[in-house]
């Protein structure tokens, strides 16, 4: 399945659960690395990066997701499964381990910046 087909299926399933969901289409006037799907449901902000097959998120995508997470968003990278994308909405959802590693990197950089002040 193409990533665009996967995105449409996930968007349809998320919208059926309620909330506001959009597919972010990359372009020359847009910030690089934004997740494929951004949404808000029950006062919670979400960022979901969708991948198919062996595709992996870029460092820039993981960096953006980590920053969103540190600001209180629920984020994740999901491969090939509408059900896994919907699982992001569940309570106590933990993001993919690659995002958690980037969260630690971002936190460390923030600490270093604050120490320089």
N, CA and C atoms as an extended XYZ file, in Angstrom:
351
Properties=species:S:1:pos:R:3:atomname:S:1:resname:S:1:resid:I:1 pbc="F F F"
N         0.838       -1.171        0.000 N   UNK     1
C         0.000        0.000        0.000 CA  UNK     1
C         0.893        1.247        0.000 C   UNK     1
N         0.495        2.252       -0.750 N   UNK     2
C         1.216        3.517       -0.779 CA  UNK     2
C         0.942        4.280        0.509 C   UNK     2
N         1.899        5.149        0.877 N   UNK     3
C         1.719        5.929        2.099 CA  UNK     3
C         0.492        6.839        1.989 C   UNK     3
N         0.222        7.377        0.810 N   UNK     4
C        -0.945        8.256        0.655 CA  UNK     4
C        -2.251        7.495        0.905 C   UNK     4
N        -2.330        6.236        0.475 N   UNK     5
C        -3.519        5.412        0.726 CA  UNK     5
C        -3.650        5.108        2.224 C   UNK     5
N        -2.531        4.815        2.839 N   UNK     6
C        -2.493        4.542        4.271 CA  UNK     6
C        -2.968        5.769        5.051 C   UNK     6
N        -2.486        6.951        4.667 N   UNK     7
C        -2.887        8.187        5.333 CA  UNK     7
C        -4.398        8.398        5.245 C   UNK     7
N        -4.976        8.152        4.084 N   UNK     8
C        -6.428        8.322        3.920 CA  UNK     8
C        -7.205        7.381        4.833 C   UNK     8
N        -6.755        6.132        4.928 N   UNK     9
C        -7.438        5.166        5.795 CA  UNK     9
C        -7.341        5.569        7.264 C   UNK     9
N        -6.167        6.018        7.674 N   UNK    10
C        -5.977        6.425        9.062 CA  UNK    10
C        -6.813        7.661        9.365 C   UNK    10
N        -6.799        8.639        8.464 N   UNK    11
C        -7.612        9.851        8.675 CA  UNK    11
C        -9.089        9.516        8.818 C   UNK    11
N        -9.584        8.646        7.974 N   UNK    12
C       -10.993        8.252        8.035 CA  UNK    12
C       -11.309        7.618        9.391 C   UNK    12
N       -10.424        6.735        9.858 N   UNK    13
C       -10.639        6.050       11.138 CA  UNK    13
C       -10.551        7.029       12.309 C   UNK    13
N        -9.594        7.954       12.266 N   UNK    14
C        -9.468        8.938       13.341 CA  UNK    14
C       -10.688        9.855       13.386 C   UNK    14
N       -11.126       10.317       12.235 N   UNK    15
C       -12.288       11.203       12.178 CA  UNK    15
C       -13.551       10.508       12.682 C   UNK    15
N       -13.636        9.202       12.467 N   UNK    16
C       -14.786        8.445       12.963 CA  UNK    16
C       -14.795        8.398       14.494 C   UNK    16
N       -13.629        8.578       15.111 N   UNK    17
C       -13.519        8.590       16.577 CA  UNK    17
C       -13.788        9.970       17.162 C   UNK    17
N       -13.929       10.977       16.313 N   UNK    18
C       -14.189       12.341       16.775 CA  UNK    18
C       -12.925       13.166       16.859 C   UNK    18
N       -13.112       14.465       16.966 N   UNK    19
C       -11.982       15.374       17.031 CA  UNK    19
C       -11.735       16.042       15.692 C   UNK    19
N       -10.653       16.758       15.625 N   UNK    20
C       -10.244       17.474       14.413 CA  UNK    20
C        -8.928       16.884       13.941 C   UNK    20
N        -8.896       16.392       12.702 N   UNK    21
C        -7.717       15.716       12.165 CA  UNK    21
C        -7.422       16.230       10.767 C   UNK    21
N        -6.136       16.529       10.502 N   UNK    22
C        -5.734       16.940        9.160 CA  UNK    22
C        -4.491       16.170        8.732 C   UNK    22
N        -4.372       16.031        7.437 N   UNK    23
C        -3.179       15.455        6.824 CA  UNK    23
C        -2.296       16.616        6.402 C   UNK    23
N        -1.065       16.620        6.867 N   UNK    24
C        -0.125       17.689        6.538 CA  UNK    24
C         0.620       17.294        5.270 C   UNK    24
N         0.449       18.092        4.225 N   UNK    25
C         1.148       17.845        2.967 CA  UNK    25
C         2.384       18.725        2.916 C   UNK    25
N         3.544       18.124        2.757 N   UNK    26
C         4.788       18.886        2.695 CA  UNK    26
C         4.842       19.774        1.463 C   UNK    26
N         5.518       20.861        1.594 N   UNK    27
C         5.663       21.786        0.480 CA  UNK    27
C         6.799       22.753        0.731 C   UNK    27
N         7.126       23.559       -0.265 N   UNK    28
C         8.283       24.447       -0.146 CA  UNK    28
C         8.120       25.563        0.890 C   UNK    28
N         6.885       25.879        1.280 N   UNK    29
C         6.645       26.967        2.233 CA  UNK    29
C         6.267       26.453        3.620 C   UNK    29
N         6.527       25.204        3.852 N   UNK    30
C         6.150       24.581        5.121 CA  UNK    30
C         7.384       24.089        5.853 C   UNK    30
N         7.322       24.121        7.140 N   UNK    31
C         8.401       23.602        7.977 CA  UNK    31
C         8.620       22.119        7.685 C   UNK    31
N         9.849       21.723        7.508 N   UNK    32
C        10.175       20.316        7.254 CA  UNK    32
C        10.043       19.516        8.541 C   UNK    32
N         9.604       18.266        8.407 N   UNK    33
C         9.578       17.350        9.533 CA  UNK    33
C         8.278       17.250       10.294 C   UNK    33
N         7.265       18.027        9.892 N   UNK    34
C         5.980       17.929       10.588 CA  UNK    34
C         5.385       16.540       10.383 C   UNK    34
N         4.681       16.014       11.384 N   UNK    35
C         4.083       14.691       11.235 CA  UNK    35
C         2.996       14.687       10.159 C   UNK    35
N         2.741       13.510        9.601 N   UNK    36
C         1.743       13.367        8.537 CA  UNK    36
C         0.352       13.772        8.990 C   UNK    36
N         0.021       13.438       10.218 N   UNK    37
C        -1.318       13.745       10.739 CA  UNK    37
C        -1.182       14.532       12.034 C   UNK    37
N        -1.916       15.627       12.078 N   UNK    38
C        -1.986       16.460       13.277 CA  UNK    38
C        -3.458       16.553       13.646 C   UNK    38
N        -3.727       16.477       14.935 N   UNK    39
C        -5.123       16.542       15.346 CA  UNK    39
C        -5.296       16.964       16.782 C   UNK    39
N        -6.556       17.178       17.118 N   UNK    40
C        -6.920       17.541       18.479 CA  UNK    40
C        -8.213       16.802       18.812 C   UNK    40
N        -8.219       16.185       19.980 N   UNK    41
C        -9.398       15.427       20.421 CA  UNK    41
C        -9.497       15.522       21.939 C   UNK    41
N       -10.645       15.912       22.427 N   UNK    42
C       -10.877       16.029       23.866 CA  UNK    42
C        -9.810       16.890       24.552 C   UNK    42
N        -9.401       17.967       23.879 N   UNK    43
C        -8.437       18.892       24.459 CA  UNK    43
C        -6.993       18.452       24.387 C   UNK    43
N        -6.721       17.339       23.747 N   UNK    44
C        -5.358       16.815       23.629 CA  UNK    44
C        -4.863       16.979       22.196 C   UNK    44
N        -3.620       17.423       22.040 N   UNK    45
C        -3.003       17.615       20.728 CA  UNK    45
C        -2.220       16.363       20.352 C   UNK    45
N        -2.299       15.966       19.087 N   UNK    46
C        -1.649       14.750       18.594 CA  UNK    46
C        -0.794       15.029       17.361 C   UNK    46
N         0.274       14.263       17.232 N   UNK    47
C         1.094       14.254       16.025 CA  UNK    47
C         1.446       12.817       15.697 C   UNK    47
N         1.060       12.362       14.511 N   UNK    48
C         1.295       10.969       14.128 CA  UNK    48
C         2.030       10.931       12.791 C   UNK    48
N         3.193       10.323       12.795 N   UNK    49
C         3.968       10.111       11.576 CA  UNK    49
C         3.670        8.706       11.081 C   UNK    49
N         3.245        8.597        9.837 N   UNK    50
C         2.880        7.305        9.258 CA  UNK    50
C         3.970        6.827        8.307 C   UNK    50
N         4.275        5.551        8.378 N   UNK    51
C         5.282        4.941        7.511 CA  UNK    51
C         4.739        3.634        6.959 C   UNK    51
N         5.222        3.266        5.790 N   UNK    52
C         4.857        1.977        5.205 CA  UNK    52
C         6.133        1.185        4.938 C   UNK    52
N         5.988       -0.126        5.010 N   UNK    53
C         7.112       -1.009        4.710 CA  UNK    53
C         8.310       -0.763        5.605 C   UNK    53
N         9.471       -0.691        4.973 N   UNK    54
C        10.722       -0.506        5.708 CA  UNK    54
C        11.107        0.963        5.882 C   UNK    54
N        10.243        1.883        5.475 N   UNK    55
C        10.554        3.306        5.611 CA  UNK    55
C        10.734        3.661        7.081 C   UNK    55
N        11.670        4.545        7.337 N   UNK    56
C        11.947        4.980        8.707 CA  UNK    56
C        11.812        6.488        8.794 C   UNK    56
N        11.446        6.994        9.970 N   UNK    57
C        11.366        8.447       10.126 CA  UNK    57
C        12.758        9.066       10.069 C   UNK    57
N        12.828       10.263        9.528 N   UNK    58
C        14.101       10.984        9.480 CA  UNK    58
C        14.421       11.551       10.861 C   UNK    58
N        15.675       11.916       11.053 N   UNK    59
C        16.058       12.557       12.306 CA  UNK    59
C        15.252       13.830       12.520 C   UNK    59
N        14.996       14.580       11.457 N   UNK    60
C        14.214       15.816       11.568 CA  UNK    60
C        12.797       15.506       12.058 C   UNK    60
N        12.175       14.457       11.530 N   UNK    61
C        10.829       14.079       11.959 CA  UNK    61
C        10.821       13.684       13.431 C   UNK    61
N        11.818       12.909       13.854 N   UNK    62
C        11.905       12.499       15.253 CA  UNK    62
C        12.162       13.699       16.164 C   UNK    62
N        12.971       14.642       15.703 N   UNK    63
C        13.251       15.866       16.458 CA  UNK    63
C        11.960       16.661       16.683 C   UNK    63
N        11.171       16.816       15.626 N   UNK    64
C         9.908       17.558       15.725 CA  UNK    64
C         8.945       16.837       16.666 C   UNK    64
N         8.802       15.522       16.518 N   UNK    65
C         7.913       14.753       17.389 CA  UNK    65
C         8.352       14.852       18.848 C   UNK    65
N         9.657       14.816       19.091 N   UNK    66
C        10.169       14.932       20.462 CA  UNK    66
C         9.821       16.296       21.050 C   UNK    66
N         9.972       17.357       20.270 N   UNK    67
C         9.630       18.691       20.756 CA  UNK    67
C         8.126       18.797       21.050 C   UNK    67
N         7.311       18.229       20.173 N   UNK    68
C         5.863       18.239       20.398 CA  UNK    68
C         5.529       17.491       21.689 C   UNK    68
N         6.171       16.353       21.893 N   UNK    69
C         5.953       15.541       23.088 CA  UNK    69
C         6.295       16.333       24.352 C   UNK    69
N         7.412       17.030       24.320 N   UNK    70
C         7.834       17.805       25.482 CA  UNK    70
C         6.898       18.977       25.762 C   UNK    70
N         6.126       19.373       24.764 N   UNK    71
C         5.131       20.440       24.948 CA  UNK    71
C         3.766       19.884       25.343 C   UNK    71
N         3.675       18.569       25.530 N   UNK    72
C         2.435       17.975       26.008 CA  UNK    72
C         1.621       17.215       24.981 C   UNK    72
N         2.086       17.174       23.737 N   UNK    73
C         1.355       16.435       22.700 CA  UNK    73
C         1.568       14.932       22.864 C   UNK    73
N         0.621       14.179       22.379 N   UNK    74
C         0.783       12.727       22.268 CA  UNK    74
C         1.251       12.468       20.840 C   UNK    74
N         2.369       11.783       20.712 N   UNK    75
C         2.992       11.589       19.402 CA  UNK    75
C         3.394       10.131       19.216 C   UNK    75
N         3.536        9.754       17.949 N   UNK    76
C         4.089        8.440       17.650 CA  UNK    76
C         4.392        8.310       16.162 C   UNK    76
N         5.158        7.267       15.859 N   UNK    77
C         5.398        6.816       14.489 CA  UNK    77
C         4.718        5.465       14.383 C   UNK    77
N         3.920        5.284       13.328 N   UNK    78
C         3.151        4.056       13.172 CA  UNK    78
C         3.381        3.499       11.769 C   UNK    78
N         3.588        2.185       11.707 N   UNK    79
C         3.826        1.507       10.435 CA  UNK    79
C         2.643        0.636       10.042 C   UNK    79
N         2.115        0.845        8.854 N   UNK    80
C         1.229       -0.077        8.138 CA  UNK    80
C        -0.058       -0.507        8.837 C   UNK    80
N        -0.440        0.088        9.933 N   UNK    81
C        -1.597       -0.413       10.671 CA  UNK    81
C        -2.520        0.715       11.109 C   UNK    81
N        -3.754        0.650       10.655 N   UNK    82
C        -4.764        1.613       11.101 CA  UNK    82
C        -5.027        1.402       12.592 C   UNK    82
N        -5.057        0.152       13.024 N   UNK    83
C        -5.311       -0.155       14.432 CA  UNK    83
C        -4.225        0.434       15.334 C   UNK    83
N        -2.964        0.353       14.896 N   UNK    84
C        -1.875        0.927       15.680 CA  UNK    84
C        -1.980        2.452       15.730 C   UNK    84
N        -2.438        3.050       14.642 N   UNK    85
C        -2.639        4.509       14.638 CA  UNK    85
C        -3.738        4.887       15.624 C   UNK    85
N        -4.803        4.118       15.665 N   UNK    86
C        -5.890        4.398       16.619 CA  UNK    86
C        -5.442        4.165       18.064 C   UNK    86
N        -4.491        3.280       18.262 N   UNK    87
C        -3.989        3.007       19.607 CA  UNK    87
C        -3.306        4.233       20.218 C   UNK    87
N        -2.874        5.163       19.381 N   UNK    88
C        -2.262        6.396       19.879 CA  UNK    88
C        -3.265        7.174       20.738 C   UNK    88
N        -4.555        6.984       20.485 N   UNK    89
C        -5.593        7.690       21.237 CA  UNK    89
C        -5.834        7.107       22.624 C   UNK    89
N        -5.316        5.922       22.890 N   UNK    90
C        -5.576        5.264       24.160 CA  UNK    90
C        -4.829        5.931       25.303 C   UNK    90
N        -5.393        5.846       26.499 N   UNK    91
C        -4.745        6.387       27.691 CA  UNK    91
C        -3.397        5.710       27.909 C   UNK    91
N        -2.465        6.455       28.459 N   UNK    92
C        -1.129        5.952       28.797 CA  UNK    92
C        -0.333        5.464       27.592 C   UNK    92
N        -0.611        6.029       26.420 N   UNK    93
C         0.143        5.649       25.222 CA  UNK    93
C         1.589        6.117       25.345 C   UNK    93
N         2.522        5.250       25.033 N   UNK    94
C         3.938        5.608       25.048 CA  UNK    94
C         4.454        5.636       23.611 C   UNK    94
N         5.174        6.698       23.251 N   UNK    95
C         5.673        6.788       21.878 CA  UNK    95
C         6.766        5.765       21.587 C   UNK    95
N         7.011        5.566       20.314 N   UNK    96
C         8.044        4.658       19.822 CA  UNK    96
C         9.384        4.975       20.489 C   UNK    96
N        10.192        3.961       20.686 N   UNK    97
C        11.468        4.130       21.393 CA  UNK    97
C        12.388        5.139       20.711 C   UNK    97
N        12.321        5.268       19.383 N   UNK    98
C        13.156        6.259       18.694 CA  UNK    98
C        12.776        7.677       19.124 C   UNK    98
N        11.486        7.926       19.325 N   UNK    99
C        11.048        9.243       19.793 CA  UNK    99
C        11.529        9.468       21.219 C   UNK    99
N        11.434        8.444       22.047 N   UNK   100
C        11.877        8.583       23.442 CA  UNK   100
C        13.370        8.912       23.509 C   UNK   100
N        14.167        8.330       22.603 N   UNK   101
C        15.602        8.659       22.565 CA  UNK   101
C        15.792       10.129       22.190 C   UNK   101
N        15.008       10.602       21.222 N   UNK   102
C        15.127       12.003       20.809 CA  UNK   102
C        14.641       12.942       21.904 C   UNK   102
N        13.659       12.524       22.674 N   UNK   103
C        13.197       13.351       23.800 CA  UNK   103
C        14.370       13.590       24.751 C   UNK   103
N        15.141       12.553       25.031 N   UNK   104
C        16.298       12.699       25.915 CA  UNK   104
C        17.321       13.658       25.319 C   UNK   104
N        17.545       13.579       24.003 N   UNK   105
C        18.493       14.485       23.342 CA  UNK   105
C        18.012       15.928       23.438 C   UNK   105
N        16.733       16.142       23.182 N   UNK   106
C        16.186       17.500       23.231 CA  UNK   106
C        16.260       18.042       24.660 C   UNK   106
N        15.911       17.222       25.634 N   UNK   107
C        15.991       17.655       27.035 CA  UNK   107
C        17.421       18.047       27.399 C   UNK   107
N        18.389       17.260       26.954 N   UNK   108
C        19.796       17.555       27.251 CA  UNK   108
C        20.206       18.874       26.616 C   UNK   108
N        19.819       19.108       25.366 N   UNK   109
C        20.145       20.366       24.714 CA  UNK   109
C        19.502       21.548       25.428 C   UNK   109
N        18.268       21.369       25.877 N   UNK   110
C        17.589       22.430       26.605 CA  UNK   110
C        18.296       22.732       27.925 C   UNK   110
N        18.747       21.698       28.614 N   UNK   111
C        19.483       21.897       29.861 CA  UNK   111
C        20.784       22.660       29.610 C   UNK   111
N        21.479       22.309       28.526 N   UNK   112
C        22.723       22.991       28.190 CA  UNK   112
C        22.474       24.457       27.855 C   UNK   112
N        21.400       24.722       27.123 N   UNK   113
C        21.050       26.107       26.801 CA  UNK   113
C        20.740       26.892       28.064 C   UNK   113
N        19.998       26.290       28.983 N   UNK   114
C        19.647       26.970       30.236 CA  UNK   114
C        20.865       27.193       31.118 C   UNK   114
N        21.827       26.291       31.058 N   UNK   115
C        23.047       26.433       31.856 CA  UNK   115
C        23.903       27.598       31.347 C   UNK   115
N        23.799       27.888       30.059 N   UNK   116
C        24.558       28.996       29.471 CA  UNK   116
C        23.994       30.361       29.833 C   UNK   116
N        22.753       30.410       30.300 N   UNK   117
C        22.125       31.699       30.636 CA  UNK   117
C        22.673       32.303       31.895 C   UNK   117
